[in-house]
Amino acid sequence: MIRLLKFEFQKKWKMSLGVLLGYFLIYFVFLFKFKAEGTFNIERMPFQLVFFILLASGLFFAAGISAINSLRVEAKNSSRDLYFALPLTAYTKIGSKLIVSTVEATLAAVIGTISCIKALEYLTGFGVMKFLFQGLQDAPLDEVILALYVQILAGVLMLLIIYLSFAIFRSFFSQVRLGGLITIIIYIILMYLNVRYVFPFISIDTMTTQSIGLAVAGMTAYTVIIFGLVGYLFEKRASFD
């Protein structure tokens, strides 16, 4: 697993670094541009704030695309021998991708959020970060950790559903043309089924300890099940011929 994680990191770090440098280049150019325009105007704050939010969202979106392409590219016929022919289980391969992609997306979210807050502080002089830290200090530590866990788990689950659409295509429709379109259709169907029949049962209905505990346990169990299904399909059923 360690070698596979290193392999995944080596594939991603140059592209990720390039995206990050591009992000900060755009970030500082517009940050100094807005500052040079003069005294901060409250009427322009929505535009400036929306710009930095969209910029940070773009960074997170890039991390998401990277996570999807991490499996999509290697599930193709042309690159199958480079990855799925390795003498490792599909569970190990998928797990390594999830770990690296989760770290990448988490870092993108943290960098985007902090940079947005710092931009707002720089333009307004308001101590936004200090205010937020004060709010976090007042919140119970277990609730903060639980909220972060749920956010990360939700992202992993969404990524696994995308991976499942790849696995289903490779298992049952590998001989069909228009693979990209078929995969998108499979993903849409999977999302509909999840939103309609699964998510209501693993969502938090009331803010009680029991309800939250059951929802988190249900989401965790469901994520493990989807991971097992993706691994099984790539291990036993997927065809790359």
C-alpha beads as a LAMMPS data file, in Angstrom:
LAMMPS data file: protein, C-alpha beads

241 atoms
240 bonds

1 atom types
1 bond types

-500.0 500.0 xlo xhi
-500.0 500.0 ylo yhi
-500.0 500.0 zlo zhi

Masses

1 110.0

Atoms # bond

1 1 1 0.000 0.000 0.000
2 1 1 2.822 2.433 0.865
3 1 1 4.449 1.952 -2.532
4 1 1 1.098 2.387 -4.263
5 1 1 0.434 5.608 -2.348
6 1 1 3.867 6.832 -3.380
7 1 1 3.064 5.898 -6.986
8 1 1 -0.221 7.852 -6.856
9 1 1 1.510 10.851 -5.305
10 1 1 4.247 10.878 -7.927
11 1 1 1.621 10.914 -10.694
12 1 1 -0.235 13.848 -9.192
13 1 1 2.229 16.194 -7.565
14 1 1 3.426 18.075 -10.666
15 1 1 -0.087 18.753 -11.944
16 1 1 -1.345 19.621 -8.458
17 1 1 1.571 22.001 -7.903
18 1 1 0.910 23.656 -11.252
19 1 1 -2.768 24.167 -10.420
20 1 1 -1.859 25.555 -6.995
21 1 1 0.672 28.001 -8.444
22 1 1 -1.884 29.116 -11.039
23 1 1 -4.448 29.592 -8.282
24 1 1 -2.167 31.803 -6.192
25 1 1 -1.049 33.771 -9.247
26 1 1 -4.661 34.702 -10.056
27 1 1 -5.420 35.177 -6.358
28 1 1 -2.650 37.716 -5.684
29 1 1 -3.095 39.555 -8.993
30 1 1 -6.747 40.302 -8.232
31 1 1 -6.166 40.791 -4.522
32 1 1 -3.660 43.577 -5.161
33 1 1 -5.817 44.922 -7.982
34 1 1 -8.830 45.260 -5.707
35 1 1 -6.660 46.845 -3.004
36 1 1 -5.090 49.301 -5.448
37 1 1 -8.506 50.548 -6.499
38 1 1 -8.661 52.509 -3.286
39 1 1 -10.546 52.463 -0.033
40 1 1 -12.711 49.439 0.409
41 1 1 -16.235 50.098 -0.806
42 1 1 -19.007 48.136 0.870
43 1 1 -20.993 48.246 -2.381
44 1 1 -18.271 46.288 -4.172
45 1 1 -17.748 43.747 -1.419
46 1 1 -20.280 41.233 -2.806
47 1 1 -18.501 41.164 -6.181
48 1 1 -15.048 40.834 -4.633
49 1 1 -16.179 38.188 -2.160
50 1 1 -17.978 36.193 -4.864
51 1 1 -14.861 36.342 -7.042
52 1 1 -12.655 34.792 -4.354
53 1 1 -15.313 32.224 -3.461
54 1 1 -15.562 31.184 -7.113
55 1 1 -11.779 31.071 -7.376
56 1 1 -11.552 28.822 -4.301
57 1 1 -14.377 26.680 -5.664
58 1 1 -12.399 26.293 -8.871
59 1 1 -9.452 24.975 -6.869
60 1 1 -11.680 22.422 -5.140
61 1 1 -13.308 21.534 -8.480
62 1 1 -9.859 20.902 -9.978
63 1 1 -9.100 18.523 -7.104
64 1 1 -12.381 16.728 -7.803
65 1 1 -11.585 16.359 -11.502
66 1 1 -8.165 15.016 -10.565
67 1 1 -9.776 12.446 -8.265
68 1 1 -12.166 11.305 -11.005
69 1 1 -9.469 11.134 -13.676
70 1 1 -7.289 9.158 -11.285
71 1 1 -9.461 6.120 -11.996
72 1 1 -11.098 7.064 -15.292
73 1 1 -7.833 7.214 -17.231
74 1 1 -6.546 3.919 -15.874
75 1 1 -9.834 2.124 -16.456
76 1 1 -9.421 2.643 -20.195
77 1 1 -8.239 -0.169 -22.446
78 1 1 -5.121 1.741 -23.443
79 1 1 -3.808 2.139 -19.910
80 1 1 -5.147 -1.001 -18.239
81 1 1 -1.743 -2.712 -18.306
82 1 1 -0.197 0.193 -16.453
83 1 1 -2.377 -0.206 -13.401
84 1 1 -5.005 -2.921 -13.152
85 1 1 -2.553 -5.567 -14.263
86 1 1 -0.397 -4.867 -11.202
87 1 1 -0.197 -7.852 -8.806
88 1 1 -2.293 -6.107 -6.159
89 1 1 -5.955 -6.411 -5.239
90 1 1 -8.447 -3.937 -6.655
91 1 1 -9.349 -2.986 -3.086
92 1 1 -5.778 -1.849 -2.471
93 1 1 -5.668 0.086 -5.742
94 1 1 -9.002 1.817 -5.166
95 1 1 -8.119 2.474 -1.534
96 1 1 -4.863 4.187 -2.451
97 1 1 -6.682 6.416 -4.919
98 1 1 -9.284 7.344 -2.302
99 1 1 -6.616 8.236 0.261
100 1 1 -4.585 10.416 -2.096
101 1 1 -7.692 12.050 -3.594
102 1 1 -9.161 12.732 -0.134
103 1 1 -5.937 14.375 1.027
104 1 1 -5.772 16.417 -2.179
105 1 1 -9.400 17.578 -1.945
106 1 1 -9.080 18.347 1.785
107 1 1 -5.977 20.460 1.204
108 1 1 -7.734 22.268 -1.658
109 1 1 -10.722 23.011 0.586
110 1 1 -8.502 24.242 3.441
111 1 1 -6.315 26.394 1.192
112 1 1 -9.336 27.825 -0.632
113 1 1 -11.213 28.620 2.584
114 1 1 -8.250 30.228 4.356
115 1 1 -7.235 32.245 1.295
116 1 1 -10.797 33.579 0.924
117 1 1 -10.870 34.630 4.568
118 1 1 -7.436 36.247 4.321
119 1 1 -8.497 38.140 1.193
120 1 1 -11.537 39.499 3.006
121 1 1 -9.364 40.519 5.964
122 1 1 -6.830 42.204 3.679
123 1 1 -9.493 44.195 1.847
124 1 1 -11.634 45.137 4.838
125 1 1 -9.363 45.066 7.852
126 1 1 -11.905 42.930 9.717
127 1 1 -10.543 40.135 11.925
128 1 1 -12.596 37.389 10.290
129 1 1 -10.153 34.582 11.113
130 1 1 -9.990 35.588 14.765
131 1 1 -13.784 35.644 14.926
132 1 1 -14.031 32.174 13.404
133 1 1 -11.382 30.738 15.713
134 1 1 -13.247 32.159 18.665
135 1 1 -16.393 30.388 17.471
136 1 1 -14.488 27.109 17.089
137 1 1 -13.049 27.441 20.588
138 1 1 -16.549 27.843 21.997
139 1 1 -17.799 24.747 20.145
140 1 1 -17.309 21.290 21.730
141 1 1 -14.284 19.527 20.242
142 1 1 -16.195 16.307 19.574
143 1 1 -18.797 18.190 17.519
144 1 1 -16.090 19.877 15.425
145 1 1 -14.355 16.546 14.776
146 1 1 -17.670 14.879 13.926
147 1 1 -18.588 17.655 11.484
148 1 1 -15.219 17.346 9.727
149 1 1 -15.558 13.555 9.594
150 1 1 -19.020 13.785 8.029
151 1 1 -17.823 16.290 5.420
152 1 1 -14.867 14.120 4.414
153 1 1 -16.971 10.945 4.445
154 1 1 -19.602 12.577 2.224
155 1 1 -16.914 13.517 -0.284
156 1 1 -15.497 9.988 -0.259
157 1 1 -18.978 8.553 -0.796
158 1 1 -19.643 10.831 -3.775
159 1 1 -16.311 9.826 -5.308
160 1 1 -17.037 6.140 -4.730
161 1 1 -20.370 6.453 -6.532
162 1 1 -18.494 7.856 -9.531
163 1 1 -15.989 5.003 -9.285
164 1 1 -18.911 2.574 -9.099
165 1 1 -20.237 3.892 -12.400
166 1 1 -16.824 3.137 -13.965
167 1 1 -16.830 -0.335 -12.426
168 1 1 -20.345 -1.136 -13.659
169 1 1 -19.478 -0.006 -17.172
170 1 1 -16.315 -2.127 -17.235
171 1 1 -18.184 -5.119 -15.785
172 1 1 -21.302 -5.169 -17.960
173 1 1 -20.955 -2.732 -20.885
174 1 1 -17.268 -2.853 -21.820
175 1 1 -18.072 -3.929 -25.384
176 1 1 -20.513 -1.072 -25.944
177 1 1 -19.363 2.025 -27.792
178 1 1 -19.768 5.541 -26.417
179 1 1 -18.322 4.460 -23.090
180 1 1 -18.251 8.004 -21.708
181 1 1 -21.946 8.543 -22.384
182 1 1 -22.884 5.152 -20.948
183 1 1 -20.854 5.871 -17.804
184 1 1 -22.585 9.228 -17.340
185 1 1 -25.996 7.577 -17.696
186 1 1 -25.008 4.934 -15.135
187 1 1 -23.857 7.672 -12.751
188 1 1 -27.117 9.606 -13.132
189 1 1 -29.120 6.447 -12.411
190 1 1 -26.964 5.656 -9.369
191 1 1 -27.360 9.183 -8.008
192 1 1 -31.126 9.065 -8.525
193 1 1 -31.385 5.760 -6.679
194 1 1 -29.213 7.050 -3.845
195 1 1 -31.076 10.337 -3.481
196 1 1 -34.445 8.614 -3.720
197 1 1 -33.922 5.525 -1.598
198 1 1 -30.648 5.677 0.380
199 1 1 -29.764 9.209 1.459
200 1 1 -33.071 9.772 3.329
201 1 1 -32.171 6.855 5.618
202 1 1 -28.643 8.055 6.422
203 1 1 -29.443 11.758 6.810
204 1 1 -29.766 13.578 10.122
205 1 1 -33.450 14.131 10.875
206 1 1 -33.154 15.713 14.312
207 1 1 -30.178 17.193 16.151
208 1 1 -30.175 14.615 18.909
209 1 1 -27.212 12.489 19.945
210 1 1 -28.986 9.278 18.966
211 1 1 -30.122 10.572 15.575
212 1 1 -26.678 11.946 14.710
213 1 1 -24.975 8.751 15.843
214 1 1 -27.267 6.555 13.767
215 1 1 -26.865 8.772 10.695
216 1 1 -23.066 8.789 10.932
217 1 1 -22.957 5.027 11.518
218 1 1 -25.291 4.448 8.576
219 1 1 -23.264 6.688 6.276
220 1 1 -20.026 4.997 7.320
221 1 1 -21.446 1.511 6.757
222 1 1 -22.893 2.475 3.381
223 1 1 -19.580 3.982 2.264
224 1 1 -17.792 0.752 3.216
225 1 1 -20.367 -1.262 1.261
226 1 1 -19.934 0.877 -1.865
227 1 1 -16.150 0.589 -1.528
228 1 1 -16.451 -3.189 -1.276
229 1 1 -18.724 -3.296 -4.329
230 1 1 -16.355 -1.179 -6.421
231 1 1 -13.417 -3.337 -5.383
232 1 1 -15.317 -6.552 -6.104
233 1 1 -16.392 -5.464 -9.578
234 1 1 -12.893 -4.397 -10.590
235 1 1 -11.402 -7.518 -8.990
236 1 1 -13.827 -10.162 -10.296
237 1 1 -16.048 -8.803 -13.055
238 1 1 -14.373 -5.941 -14.906
239 1 1 -13.352 -6.638 -18.495
240 1 1 -10.654 -4.670 -20.315
241 1 1 -10.701 -6.664 -23.540

Bonds

1 1 1 2
2 1 2 3
3 1 3 4
4 1 4 5
5 1 5 6
6 1 6 7
7 1 7 8
8 1 8 9
9 1 9 10
10 1 10 11
11 1 11 12
12 1 12 13
13 1 13 14
14 1 14 15
15 1 15 16
16 1 16 17
17 1 17 18
18 1 18 19
19 1 19 20
20 1 20 21
21 1 21 22
22 1 22 23
23 1 23 24
24 1 24 25
25 1 25 26
26 1 26 27
27 1 27 28
28 1 28 29
29 1 29 30
30 1 30 31
31 1 31 32
32 1 32 33
33 1 33 34
34 1 34 35
35 1 35 36
36 1 36 37
37 1 37 38
38 1 38 39
39 1 39 40
40 1 40 41
41 1 41 42
42 1 42 43
43 1 43 44
44 1 44 45
45 1 45 46
46 1 46 47
47 1 47 48
48 1 48 49
49 1 49 50
50 1 50 51
51 1 51 52
52 1 52 53
53 1 53 54
54 1 54 55
55 1 55 56
56 1 56 57
57 1 57 58
58 1 58 59
59 1 59 60
60 1 60 61
61 1 61 62
62 1 62 63
63 1 63 64
64 1 64 65
65 1 65 66
66 1 66 67
67 1 67 68
68 1 68 69
69 1 69 70
70 1 70 71
71 1 71 72
72 1 72 73
73 1 73 74
74 1 74 75
75 1 75 76
76 1 76 77
77 1 77 78
78 1 78 79
79 1 79 80
80 1 80 81
81 1 81 82
82 1 82 83
83 1 83 84
84 1 84 85
85 1 85 86
86 1 86 87
87 1 87 88
88 1 88 89
89 1 89 90
90 1 90 91
91 1 91 92
92 1 92 93
93 1 93 94
94 1 94 95
95 1 95 96
96 1 96 97
97 1 97 98
98 1 98 99
99 1 99 100
100 1 100 101
101 1 101 102
102 1 102 103
103 1 103 104
104 1 104 105
105 1 105 106
106 1 106 107
107 1 107 108
108 1 108 109
109 1 109 110
110 1 110 111
111 1 111 112
112 1 112 113
113 1 113 114
114 1 114 115
115 1 115 116
116 1 116 117
117 1 117 118
118 1 118 119
119 1 119 120
120 1 120 121
121 1 121 122
122 1 122 123
123 1 123 124
124 1 124 125
125 1 125 126
126 1 126 127
127 1 127 128
128 1 128 129
129 1 129 130
130 1 130 131
131 1 131 132
132 1 132 133
133 1 133 134
134 1 134 135
135 1 135 136
136 1 136 137
137 1 137 138
138 1 138 139
139 1 139 140
140 1 140 141
141 1 141 142
142 1 142 143
143 1 143 144
144 1 144 145
145 1 145 146
146 1 146 147
147 1 147 148
148 1 148 149
149 1 149 150
150 1 150 151
151 1 151 152
152 1 152 153
153 1 153 154
154 1 154 155
155 1 155 156
156 1 156 157
157 1 157 158
158 1 158 159
159 1 159 160
160 1 160 161
161 1 161 162
162 1 162 163
163 1 163 164
164 1 164 165
165 1 165 166
166 1 166 167
167 1 167 168
168 1 168 169
169 1 169 170
170 1 170 171
171 1 171 172
172 1 172 173
173 1 173 174
174 1 174 175
175 1 175 176
176 1 176 177
177 1 177 178
178 1 178 179
179 1 179 180
180 1 180 181
181 1 181 182
182 1 182 183
183 1 183 184
184 1 184 185
185 1 185 186
186 1 186 187
187 1 187 188
188 1 188 189
189 1 189 190
190 1 190 191
191 1 191 192
192 1 192 193
193 1 193 194
194 1 194 195
195 1 195 196
196 1 196 197
197 1 197 198
198 1 198 199
199 1 199 200
200 1 200 201
201 1 201 202
202 1 202 203
203 1 203 204
204 1 204 205
205 1 205 206
206 1 206 207
207 1 207 208
208 1 208 209
209 1 209 210
210 1 210 211
211 1 211 212
212 1 212 213
213 1 213 214
214 1 214 215
215 1 215 216
216 1 216 217
217 1 217 218
218 1 218 219
219 1 219 220
220 1 220 221
221 1 221 222
222 1 222 223
223 1 223 224
224 1 224 225
225 1 225 226
226 1 226 227
227 1 227 228
228 1 228 229
229 1 229 230
230 1 230 231
231 1 231 232
232 1 232 233
233 1 233 234
234 1 234 235
235 1 235 236
236 1 236 237
237 1 237 238
238 1 238 239
239 1 239 240
240 1 240 241
